[in-house]
Amino acid sequence: MQKAMMAGALAIAMGAVAAFAAGAGKMKISSSTFQEGGSIPSKFTCDGSDASPALRIEQIPGEAKSLALIADDPDAPSGLFTHWIAWNIDPKTSEIAEGSVPSGAVQGQNDFGKSGYGGPCPPSGTHRYFFKIFALDRQLDLPAGAKRAQLDSVMKGHVIAQGELMGRYSRKK
């Protein structure tokens, strides 16, 4: 039953991403702290200082009016778990420094119930964490502290390009 619920939540999340991606271009998001598919250092998790990792954004379309950032874990026992959402990021942003808020960003509520970044903290096993960047054709009219569903809703139809970086983490016990 739990696997079916997780599969359903993942299908919904992937459907939302696919809805954003229809006709969208490609961007690149990377980190100097971990490689694509690699291990996220504990410094950026609940086992460390819980600071957000440094991120680099490339291939931002010239027509982008803003960027949105989503970090989530599709492997959480309860389904998709959002660790960070931020929007109205200046489209000239090519670097987000470690532990910082992106330039111009409005931050929403993560699934820990807090605003800002909340690092990986899997209850068991190794989880995948996706850092997704979206170039949008407009600024979003969404207040600080908004939740993921609200962000997903207002982004629909406004994504012109996107990129994704995946890292893994398992807690040392």
N, C-alpha and C positions, 0 to 999 in steps of 0.2 A: 504494500500500500504506500509506504513512504517513498519507495523508488518511483512509483507511478506519479505521486505528487511532485517529486523532484523533476521528473521528466516533463510533466505538464508545465511546471513553472519555467523550466528551461526552454520549452517550445514557445511559451508566451514571450519570454525575454528575447529569444532569437527572432520571433515574429516582429517584435517591436523594432529590433535592430534592422531587420530586413525592410520594414516599412520606411525607416529612415534612409536606408541605403539605396532605394529604388532610383537608379540613374545618378547616384552620387559618385563623385570622383574619389581618388585615393590620396590620402595624406600619410605621413609617417610620424609615429610617436616612438621615442626610444628613451632609455635611461642610462646614465653613466654608472648606476649602482647595481644593475642586473641586466642580463641579456634576455632577448626574446626566448620564452620557455624556460628560463633559468630560475634559480632560487633567489627569492627576495631576502636580502639580509635582515636579520632580526631587529636591527636598529629601527626599521620602518614598520614594525609590528607592535602588538600589545606586549611582547616580551622584551622590547627595547624602549626607545624614547618615543615611539609612535609618531615619528615625524614623517611627513610625506616625502617620497623619493624625488630626486631631481628628474625633470622630464625635459626632453627636447622635442620640438614640433617642427616638422618640415613639410614643404609642398603645400602651404596654405594658399588657397586660391585668392587671386587679387580682388575678386568681387565679394569676398567674405566680409560681412558686417560685424560678426562676432563669432566667438568659439564657445563650445560647451565641453565640459570634461565630466566623465562618469567613470568611477572605479567600482567594480562589483565582483562578487564571488558567486558563480552559478552552482558551486558544489556544497553550499551551506545546507544543513539538514532540513531547514524550513523552506528551502527554495532560494531563489535569487536574493542575495543580501547586498545592499548598496553601502559602500564604504565612503564614498565622497561624490558629491555633485556640485558643480560650479558652472555658471553661465555668464554671458555678457563679458567674456574675457576679450581683451583687446586683440583683434585679429593680427596685429603686428607682433604678438607674443611668440617668440621662438624658443624661449627657455623659461622654465618654472624652476626656481631654485629650491633646493632641499628645504623642507619645513616651511615653505612660504605659500601665500595665497597668490594665485595668478593675477596679473595686472588687470584692473577693472572688474574683477570677478565679484559676482554675487554668489554666496554659498547657500546651499540648501541643507535640509536635515538628512543625515545618514540613518541607517537602520539601527544604530546604537542609540538613536534619539537625540543626537547632538548635531550642531552645525559644524561643518568643516570635515577634515580628514580623520578617519578612524582606521587604523592599520589592520592588516590580517591578524586573525586570532581564531584559527579553526579549532573546534572542540576535539577533533580527532582526524588522523590521516593527513594527507597532502591535498590542499585545495589549490585551484587555479584562480588567479586574480587578474582581471582585465581592466586596463587603463585605456579608455576610449576617448578620442578627441573628435569633435564634430565641428565643421565649418558651416555657419548658418548664413542665410541671405538677409537676416535682420537681427536686431537686438530683441531680447525676449522680455515681455512685460510680465514678470513673475517676481513676487516679493522674496526677500531673504527668508530662509527657513522653510521654503516650499519643499514638498516631498517629491520623490522620484516619479511617481505617477503623473504629477502635475507637470514636471519637466518633460517627460516623454510626450505628453499630450501637446504642449505648446511647440515642441520641436518638429512634430510631424508635418511634413510637406515643406520644411525650410532647410533641410540638410543638403548642402551642395558638395560636400566631400567629407570623408571620415578616415580615421586610422585607428589601429588597435595594437596594444602591447600586452603580452601575457607573461606573468611571472607565477611561480609556485611557492607555497610555504607550508611547512609542517612544524608544529611546535616540538621543541626538545623537552622531553619529560625526564 
